[in-house]
Amino acid sequence: MPRGPCWRTKSGSLAMKLRPLMLLAAVLVLPSPLRAGPELGPLRTIAIQDGGRLKPLDTFARETARRVSGAVPFTGGESVRGLDPMEWLLAMMADPARWRQEPIVKVSHAGVRASAGLPPKADQRYSFAELTTHAGFLAAADKVHEKLRQDREAKLDPVEREVSSLYDTLAVMAGIFSGEALRIVPHPTDKNGAWFSLADLDNVAQPPIQRIKTLTAALIAAYQSDDRASLGAAASALSRRLAELAPATYPPAKELGVEVQYNRIKPFRLAWIAYLFGFLLLLASFPLGARWAGRTGLGLVLLGFALHACGMGLRVYISGRPPVTNMYESVVWVAWGAMLFALVFEAVYKARYFAVAAAGLATLCLILADNVPILDGSIEPLVPVLRDNMWLTVHVLTITLGYAAFLLAMGLGHVNLGLYFFAPGKTALFKTLSLFLYRALQVGTLLLATGTMLGGVWASYSWGRFWGWDPKETWAFIALLGYLAILHSRFVGWIREFGMAVGSILGFLLVLMAWYGVNFVLGTGLHSYGFGSGGYVYVGGFVAFEVLVIVAALLRRRAEEAKKRPEVPAPGKLQPAS
């Protein structure tokens, strides 16, 4: 084949353009060059009682590192000062004096810094010693605690919630320094009983417990002397002895190992990388007319979907419940649901537009889940009202699958408006995509209606009434009415292709209010288990962008309609005879 200037085909040019993205993906997938080696492996699978459940020490270390440093996987991993979370935890135990002075605690909330009177810092990072001796912060924390002492059900505003969260983070750090947070010694008979911390070992004289104390001291001494061989031997012995203390109550090694592998492989990150490249190839296949790009893109989308499903399956296995009990899990689930519907529609209609729209949206959702601080991926136990798994499964999965269909519809609506702006001559394609959009809206409306009614059944079972105009119920009902209005208007001919595209975006803004706004903005009602704070910039930016898209589309529509109107002659001016 000639190597002159004309040998670079369109497909070759595409591959060259995608090469930087491939290198980026390789960097994201490869593990971070941290110091921790295989000698820390046995420590990772040690069980610890924390946050209402038993989890691997690896999970505890990662969650604590994220809480303390504010780091998230997408922007630098869970490392602290370049240390793997597990090694950082060991370093905290080995040299507490140093780590009390290290400025590693990130206070990103401006309201917290202002209310506590913290000194301004460019990196927003403070030391444990600085925060625990700061009069302003301690006063702010005491104010929150006094409010909760007077009324345990008192509503905290966003700043108060963040102050309370920061105080809890400092308490965890103090517990690591003292050993009180490290509840790794199992209860001898009761699986659900309180485990014993390393600090409790000083009060027990039994030989097996003293052996645990001795092994812990040997572990710390080996780390302090940087003796990796002795460190690995002590870690293995400690892990084995803890499991042997109470075989009947200690979690199986398989369950602990599965969670450690889930932490390591990060299936949702792998999924969004596959989705991203699938999306780019599918998008490029339209102007290039390259069948290989379309097939390869669809294959990558299917790979991403499988990784996505694998990640959710692992979370279900680890937690023993459906993966939709917090905002992080619902974002991941809705993205998977949108891709599921897209693949079903692809099988029926044999079009690539569903896959393109869903792959782009799934990529965005999983990147947000991998990056945005308010989307905490920690696996937490269910609150009591959610522990009836039948109603949780039926109601919450149904209504969030409705959100997934509406997310896909919104994506198709953007594709339609893109055609309206940049390819107005493709009217046949515009009408075909409008049919696809109509089907997605129908599926979403059916699921939302069903999920809302099942929510009433669950409310009757849990709270003793079917409907109470709770903010969550009210906004779900408003969203349902909005989509029913869109479908009815389309059915009777009040709106056509353009109106449905705009309506799909407006309707999703109603869904966003029911999904995010009630929990993170209003923060009132009986659905308090889902309340949170933060993310206002992200969501506000998204809403502003969508409003701009709608306004631009309406202005374009108005200008086109003005061109089509017959010119009205000026008063007194005669028109030429036909």
N, C-alpha and C positions, 0 to 999 in steps of 0.2 A: 504494500500500500504506500503511495507516495507520501512524503513528509513535508511537502510544500505548504504554502499558505492556505490551500483549499482543502487540506485533509481534515480540518476541524469541523465536524458536522454539528448540527444543532444539539444532538444528544451528547457529543463530546463537550461542547460549550457548557451544557447544563451540568455535567459532572464536574467540570472545572469550577463552576460557580458554587456548587454544593460542597466542595472540598473543605473550605473553612468551617462550615457547619458540622461536617463529619469530625474534624479535629476537635471542635468544641464539645461534641457529644462524647468523644473518647476521653477528654479531660474530665467531664462530669461523671462518667461512669467509673473511671479509675479511682481506687481508694486514695485518701489523702496521705501524704508522706509523713505520718506521725511516728513517734518513737516506739510506741507499744509494739511488742512482738508476740510470738506464740506463747511465751511464758505466762502471759496474763490470761490466756484462754480459760483455764480452770476457774478463775475468779468470775468470769462473765456469767457462768451458769450457776453460781451460788444463788439460792433463793433468798429474797428479802421481803419482809412484810411492810408494805408502804402503800399509802393512799387507798386503803380498804381492800387490797388484794395482794396475792403473792406474785412476785415478778422476778426475773433474773436481775442480778446486781448490775449487769450491763445496761438494762433498761433504766434502772434507777440512776445510774451515772449519766446516761444521755439526757434524761429528762431534767436532772439537776443542772447539768451544764447549759441546757437551753434556757432554763429559768434564770440562772445566774448571769450568763454572759449575753443573753439576748440573741445568741447566734441561732441561725436556722440552716438547714442543709444546703439550700441553694446559694447562700451568700458566705460560705466558708465552713460548713460542717458544724459539728457539735463540739469542736475542740476548744480548749481554754488555754491561752498562751502557747499554742502549738502542741498541746498534749491531747492524746486520745482521752475521751471522757473517763475510761476505766483507770488509766494511769493518773489522770488529774485527781480522781477520787483518792487513790492511794497516796498521792503527793500531799493532799490535804491532811490525811491521817499522819503522814510521816513528818511534816513540817508545818504544823498549824500556825506558828508564830509568823512565818513568812506569808502564808496565804491570807491571814487576817489583814495584812497591810497592802496586798496586791489590789490595785484598782480594776477589778474584773466585773463588778456588779453594774449592769447597765440599767439606768433609769431613763427610759426613752420618753415617758409621758411628761409633757411640759407642765401639765396641771399639778402633778405630784411634786416636781421640782419647785414650782412656784409656791404651793401650799406649805411645803416643808422648809422653804427658804434655803435650798441647797445651792452651793456656789456653782456658777455656770462653768461647764467644761465642754470642750469641743467634741470629745468622744462620748460624752454623757456617762462616763464610767466612774464609779466610786468604790472605795474599799469597804470591806466588812467593818473594820474598826471605825472608819469615818462615819458610816451610817448609824452604827449602833451607839455612837456617842454624840450624835448631832441632836441638839435640843429641839430644833424645829421639827425634824422628822419624828422624833419620839413623841412630841406633843400631838402631831397629826395622827400618829398611830393610836395614842391613848384616846383621842377624841372618837375615833372609829370604834375602838373596843368598848368605850363607855356607851356609845349608841347601841351597840349590839347587846351589851349587858342589860340595858333597860328594856329592849325589845328584840328578841332573837330573830323575829321575822321582819325587822326594820329594813326598809329599802335603802341601799347605798347608791349614791350617785357614782358616775364613772371614776371620778378622782378618788373617792373613798374606796372603791373596789380595788383600784390600783395600789393605793397605800396599804390596804390589807394584804394584797398579794405580795408586795415587796417585803412586808413584815414577815410573812410566812416563808418567803425565800431565805431571808436572813436567819429565821429559826431553823430551817433545814441545814444551812451552813454551820450554825452553832452546834447542831446535833451531830454533824459529821466530825467537827473538831473534837467533841466530847465522846463520840461513839454512841450517843443516845439515839440518833436517827438510823443507825445500822442494826436493824432488828433482823439478824441473820441466824439466830439460834432458835430452832423450832420448838414449839410446845410439845411436850412428850406424848400427850394423849389426845388433845383436842385440835383438830385440823383448823377450826375457825377461832381458836383461842389466841390470845395475845402472845406473840413471840418475844424473845428476850434480846436486848441489845448488847452490843459489846461493852457498854458501860455497866450493865447488870452483872457481868462476869466477876467483878470485884467482890460481889456479895455472896457468891456461891463457892463452896469449898469442895464440891464433888469432883473426883478425878477426871471424868470425861469433860466437864466444863472447864476445868483448869487446863486440860490439854488443848482446848480451843483457844484459850487465852495465850498459851505458850506459842501455838502456831501463828496466831495473829502477830505477836511480838516478833517472831522470827521473820515473818513476811515483811514487816515494816523495816526491820534491821537490814534485810537483804536489799530492799529498795534504796535505803539510805546509803548503803555501800556500793550500789550499782552492781551487785552480784546477780546477774540475770539467771544463772544456773540455780543458785540457791532460792531465788525468787520463784522460779517455776516449780521447784520441788516443794516449797512451802505452800504455794497456791494449790497444788494438786492435793497435798495432804489435808489442807484446811477444807477444801471442797468435799473430799471423801469423808472426813470425820463428821462434818455437819449433816450430810445425808444419812450417815449411820446412826446418828443420835436418836432419830425418830422416823424410822422407815415408813410407819403407817401414816404419818401426817406430812412428810416431806413431798413436795411436788415431784412427779416423775421426771427423770432426766430428759426424756424425749420432749415433753412440753416446754421445759426451760430452753432446750436447744433450738426448738422451732422459733421461739420468740427472739432468741439471739440472732438466728439467721435472718429473720424478718428485719431486724434492726440493721443488719449488715448489708443485705442486698438492695434494700430500698426499692421494692417493686414498682411503686407509683412513679418514682423518678425514671426508671427504665421505661415505663409505659409512656410517659409524656415525650420522652426522646423518640420512641418509635412512632408515636402519633405525629410528632412534629415533622419528621422526615417523610412519613406517609402523606401528610397534608401538602408538603411542598412538591412532592412528586405528582400527586393527583392534580394539584393546581397547575403545574407546568404541563401536564399532559393535554390540557385543553388547547392552548395556543400552538403547541408543538405538534399536536396530532400524533404523539408517540404512544403506541399501544404498550410498549414495554414499561414506560413511565407509569401509565395507569395501573397496569397489573402489579408492578413492584410496589407502587404506592398503596394499593389496596392490601397487598400482602403485609406491608409494614403496619398498616392500620389494624389488621387482624392480629398481628403479633402484639401490638400495643394493647388491644382489647383482651387478649389472653393474659398478659402480664397484669393488667388492671384487675381482671377477675381473680387472678392468683393472689394478688395483694389483699383483696377484700376477703377471699377465702381464708387466708392466714389470720386476718384480724378476727374473723368469726371463730376460728379454731382457738385462738388465744383468749378471747373475751367470753366466748360461749353465748353470744347474743348477736342480733342483727347489727350491721355496721352503720347505723343511722341515728345515733343518740347524741351527737353534738355537731357543731357547725362544720368542723373539719370532715367528719365522716359523711355528712349529708352532701357536701360539695363533691367529694370523691364519688359517692353513690350516684348523684344526679349526672355527673359527667359520664359514668359508666352506662346509666340508663339511656342517655341521649345517644351514645354510640350503639347500644343494643337496638334501639328503634331505627337508627340509621341503617344498620346492617339488615334488619328485617325488611325495610323499605327497598334497600338495594336488591335483595333477593326477589322482591315482587316486581319492581319497575326496571331493574337492570340499568340504573343510572348512577353516575358517579357524584352527583351533586349532594346527595345525602351524606356520603362518606366525607366529602370535602368540608361541608359545614360542620358535621359532628367532630371530625378530627381536629379542626381548628379550635372549636369550643372546648373539647376535652383537653387539648394541650394547654389552653389558657387556664382552665379550672385546676388542673394538676400542678401547673407552675405556681399558681396562687397557693394551693395547699402545701407546696414545698417551700414557700417563701414568706407568706404573710404571717406576721407574729401572732395575730389573733386566732389563726387556725392551728390549734394545738393538736398534734397527732398522738398525744398520750392516750393510752387505753385505760379508761377509768371504769370503776364499777357503776352499775345502774343505781339511780336514786329509787326509793321505794315505789313511787307511783308508776315507774316504768318497768317494774319487775314482772308484770304479767306478760310474758313473751308473746302470747297469742295476739293480744290487742296491739302490742307494739309492732309486731311483724305485719299484721293485716292493715292497720291504719297508717302507720308512718311510712311503710314501704310503698303503699298505694299512692299516698298523696305526693311523696317525693318522686315517684315515677311520673306522676302528672307534671311536676316541675321539669323533669327531664325532657318530656315531650315538648313542653313549651320552650325550653332552651333550644332544642333542635328547630322548632318553628321560628324562633327569633333569628337563628343563624340563617335559615332559608329566606327569612324576610330581608336580611341584609344582602344576601345574594341577589334577590329580586330588585332591591333598590340599587344595587351596583349595576345591574343590567339597565335599569331605568336611566341612570346617570350616564354611563359610559358606552352602552350599546343599545340605544333606544330602538334601533331597527330590528332587533331580534324579538319580534312580538310573539312568534310561535313558542320560542323557548321561555319567554316571560310567562305565557299562559300555562305552559307545562309545569314550570316551577311553582306557579300559583296553585295548581292542583295538588302538588306535593305538600305545599304549605297548608292547604286546607285539610288534608288528611292528618297531618301532625297536630293541628289544632283540635280536630275531632277526638283524636286519641287522648290528648292531654286533658280536654274538658271532661271526657268520660271518667278518666282516672281521678281528676280533682274532685268531681262531684261524688264519686264513690268514696274516696278517701275522707271527704268532709263529713259525709253521713256516718261512716264507720267511726270517725272521731267523736261524733255525738254518742254513739253506742259506748265507746270507751269512756267518755266523760260520765255517762250515766252509771257505768260500772265502778269508776274510780271516785267520782265526786258526788254522785247521787242526783245528777240532773243531766238531761240530754243536751241542752243548749242554754248558755247564760250570757251571751254577747261579750264574752271574754275577748280582749284585743286580738288574740291569735285566731279565734273563731270568726270574729268580725271581718278581719282582713282576708282570711281564706274565702269567706262568702263574697266579699267585694271582688276578689280576683275571679271567682267563678262567674259572678254576674257580668264582669267585663268580657270574659271570653264567650259567654252565651250571647252577649250583645253583638260581638264580632261575627259569630257563626250565623246568628239570626239575620243580621244585616246582609251577609253574603247570600243567604238562602233566598231572601225576598228581593235581592237586587239593589239594595241601597248602596252597597259598596262592591267594588270589583277587585281586580288584581292589585292595583295600587293601594287601595284601602286596606286590603288584607295584610299587605306587607307592613304598612305603617301600624296597623292594629296589633300585629304580632309583637312589635317592639313595645308599644304602649302597654299591652297586656302583661308582658314580662316585667315591666316596672311595678305593676301591681303585685306580681308574684314575689318580686324582690322585697317589697314592703312586708308581705306576710312572712317571708322566709327570714330576712335579715332585720328589717326595720323594727318589727315588734320586739325581738329579742335584744337588739343592740342599741336601738334608738329610744323606743318607748320604755322598755324595761318594766312593764306592768302586767298584771294578770296572773292566772293560775299556772301558766307555763313557765314558772320561774326557773325550773331546772335547765332551761336553755338560754338564760340571760347571759350577757357578756358585755364587753365594751371594746371600743377601738374599731379600726378599719374605716373610719368615716371618710378619710381622704380617698381611699381606693374606691369605695362605693359611690361617694359623691362625684368623683371623676368619671366613673362609668355612667352614672345618670346624666351628668352634664353632656358627655359625648353623645349619648342616645338622643337627648333632647335636640342637640345641634343637628344630628342626622335627620330627625323628623322635621325640624324647621326648614332645613335645606331642601328636603324632598317636597314639602308643601309649597315652598317658594318656587321651586322648579315647575311643579305641577300648575301653579297659578300662572306662571309666565307662559307655559305652553297653551293653556286654555285661552289666555288673552290673545295669542297669535291666531287661534282658530276662529275667534269671533269675527263676524263680518264687520267691515269698517263702516261706521255710522257717518253719513255725510254731514258737513257743517250746516247750520240753519241757513236757509236761503240758497243753498247750492244745489243746482239741478243735477240729477244723475243722468248719464248718457242713456239713450234709449237702447234696449236690447234688440 
